[in-house]
Amino acid sequence: MFLSSLFRPSKLKADARTIYDAAVSQARTPDFYAQRSVPDTVDGRFDMIVLHVWLVLAHIRKAPDALQRQSGKLGQAIFDYMILDFDRNVRQIGISDVRVGKHMKAMAKAFYGRLDAYDTAIEAATLEDALKRNVFGKVDIDLETLDIQSKFLADYVRKQADFLGEQGYEPLLDGKIAFLGEIVKKSR
């Protein structure tokens, strides 16, 4: 009994994993890749995970003062779990142990760059441009399609942010989160 409780992850870590897994699941929605021109590549999937984790972290940062300490710990735990997941995935795709650190450093830099870009873009109402650079930056599509897809994704992000806001903070701080699941299909 003692050993099982010793090796069981803390509630905070379990909640962070649940929330992160929900964000990854939403980021892997097939319609993003099949219908919305998001590249179905390692980079494309990374960008969608980062976008969804950013949505969660942006919501957490808006928690009321009374919940800031608890929400800050949860945000850090989500980040920590995400880094572990990235490390595991880098190793699974065959990056040698010697090069894992270099890849992780590049991924962390990209993560923080995108967080900053999305935070700035939301404030300046230029989210479509930030998404064009980050999510669609390596996609070879015509400009009209690029405009349509980045506008769609920006609208999607705003709707998800509103939906997260409607859920409040207590469920999130208890490890519960929901995304609008049908938004990709309904927005066509």
ABEGO torsion letter per residue (X at the ends): XAAAAAABBBAAAAAAAAAAAAAAAAAABAAAAAAAGBBBBAAAAAAAAAAAAAAAAAAAAABBAAAAAAAAAAAAAAAAAAAAAAAAAAAAAGBBAAAAAAAAAAAAAAAAAAAAAAAAAAAAGAAAAAAAAAAAAABBBBAAAAAAAAAAAAAAAAAAAAAAAAAEAAAAAAGBBBBBAAAAAAAX
